[in-house]
């Protein structure tokens, strides 16, 4: 059998095929290693993001409410129906923070740069 293979396919062809296959195998192994590294890095980033969100959930909630309050205030001031009318609860929202305590929200005056 070996004699027939050597007669049918010269040694140079076998060597060429061997090195091509070896090169492809090394390339596949390198790709697997890179993919494993990417997956590990993604997992670490996801864990860090989840940890940050869990540690800063209240701050994020307060910041989002603050930004929404600014948008509501701006909308109320721009509408002609409400122009010139006083809305102290909206006007003062620019300097307000929301503190969560159980199910109640308490508005406290704060500086503008608190959220920056």
Secondary structure by P-SEA (a helix, b strand, c coil): caaaaaaaccaaaaaaaaaaaaaaaaaaaaaaaaaaaaaaaaaaaaaaaaaaaaacaaaaaaaaaaaaaaaaaaaaaacccccccccccccccccbbbbbcccbbbbbbbcccccc
